[in-house]
Amino acid sequence: MPWRGPQRMSGVLRIIGPQAGFSLIEMILVLVLLGVMGVGAGFGISTVVNGFLFSRDSVATAAKGQLALLRLSREFRVITAVTNASVSSIQFTALHGDGVTQSYTVTQNGNTITVNDGVNNDILVDQVNSLTLAYYDTYNGAAQTTWSSARKIIQATIALNGPDGTILSFSTRVTPRNL
């Protein structure tokens, strides 16, 4: 529309031309909507990050548990004699590939499981909630809390404290091949 200059309408001078810009109410409304969207996005990002951290910590705890059970099953597999065994610890002698026998004690000390070879008291895993050992005469037999010469299978169950108070449980059964 071409410019026509100032015009008088009912005694008020008015400039006729295109109106541009936003009103104050429109600006406030846009800022409020952006704020609400920002808060929603912040909560969404926070949830995703917390999920990632929980998953990462759970995977680390699971790796610890699996590694501890692998070490225990390797040691239990080469047992030649069990000296003392209970629901929470076991003393045994193992024959290793080089023909050397070694005595070990596996027990829970506080929140760790230790393997003692008479010289070193090595920490096998930390964040331990419980260590439970059970002994079986047959695979489908009843679990026993002590060892006897009739026992052929050792079951080790480790419960580890995971992220956010969760408890992750790992279990394995081993048949010693030298008994």
BELWO-V715035 format. One record per run of one state. SS is the DSSP state (h for helix, s for strand, l for the rest). FROM is the first residue (numbers start at 1). LEN is the number of residues. Records with the same first field share a line. If there is no record, write none. Layout:
SS = FROM-LEN ; FROM-LEN
This chain:
l = 1-5 ; 10-2 ; 16-8 ; 78-1 ; 86-3 ; 96-5 ; 110-2 ; 117-4 ; 126-2 ; 137-7 ; 145-8 ; 162-1 ; 166-1 ; 175-5
s = 6-4 ; 12-4 ; 79-7 ; 89-7 ; 101-9 ; 112-5 ; 121-5 ; 128-9 ; 144-1 ; 153-9 ; 167-8
h = 24-54 ; 163-3
